[in-house]
Amino acid sequence: MLSPPRTNSYVPFFIDLCHQKGTRVEMFLLGCPIFIMNQKNELALQVLTLAVLASKGLKIARLSGNRNFDEKVVKAKMKSMKANGMLVPAIIVDAKKVIEAGLEIVDFETGEIISGADAARYVVLVDANHRYKAHLNLLEANKELKDEEKYKGEFYLIYALNEEIAVSRMFSEINICTNPWKGGDFPKGAKMACKEELPLLDFIVELTEQGYPLPTASKWGTFKAGITKEIMADAMAGKISDKLRKTNGLERGRRLLKAVAEHLSKEILKSRILIDWIIYQYDEADDDQKGATIDNLFKFFSSLNKEKAEQIEKAKGQRGGDTKETIINRLLNNFYEQFTQSQSASTDE
């Protein structure tokens, strides 16, 4: 068994591993043993630096559909990395494997799409996109700092240890199981991996990219919260649920969302309160009246005046009293009752 180096500095170290096929080696990284098998790639099983990659003519790429950068996360990473350096290496795979899996990749810094012809010059970050962005930001900030204030950290990388796993599954497992995504990251990851036309998935991605929580986006598209992050994770790995293939409620959701968006803010639309109220009205209707109910709800929201919209927008929970949800539901019930009564009166005339 190899022992970790005796050092007072908190720096990952390199290990040259034997090349005998099937030999098990124990590598210690920051004092923690990682059991690994040797691989074909000459750079595999080494903790690498950007300088080592550059010496091989390799640059960094990322998935074009990967989750957007969260500036708060980037700033937190910058603070941590400047104070402590990089504690765990980023995981990479060869760009060629990613492109062969049907995924689109872009140059991390320029955003330009990388073709198969240029793939040999790149490796792709499987994780640590925010850490790499933080690293680049720190290097840029160095230009304005005195030498003693500059960030002097290195960025470390290691090839994924399991070469047998499909690339799409690798991205799914690493980013979901070991570095959990937010709910809104899953649809984008699923869309990135799926080659099948899935209008419902497109709709959900459209909403989650605007900040809708995944359960809320699912409800707008299906009137149920059935499109979960687990379903999205399976889609990333090539197992597409029949729930993602259904489109029977999609036009209904688009239509209502458009009507509501004309009078209420996106913050209200993102909340589950409004869509839950709509679903309740739909579920309470008899089967032969569900179509008419959707038509009435569309007309109701289309006719919502500014005064009523402001009451909904400004609703606030009261300490020791009604919650915001209760107040909004009461307002919607009252307004909808007034609307249906006015519709009945006009019909009687």
Secondary structure, DSSP 8 states (H G I E B T S, - for coil): -------SS-----------TT-EEEEEETTEEEEEE--SSTTTTS-EEHHHHHHTT-EEEEETTS----HHHHHHHHHHHHHH---S-EEEEEHHHHHHTT--EEETTT--B--GGGGGGEEEESS-HHHHHHHHHHHHHGGGS-GGGS-----EEEE-S-SSS-HHHHHHHIIIIIS---TTHHHHHHHHH--S--HHHHHHHHHHTTT--HHHHHHHHHSSS---HHHHHHHHTT---HHHH--TTHHHHHHHHHHHHTTS-HHHHHSHHHHHHHHHHHHHS-GGGHHHHHHHHHHHHHT--HHHHHHHHT----TTS--HHHHHHHHHHHHHHHHHHHHHHHHH-
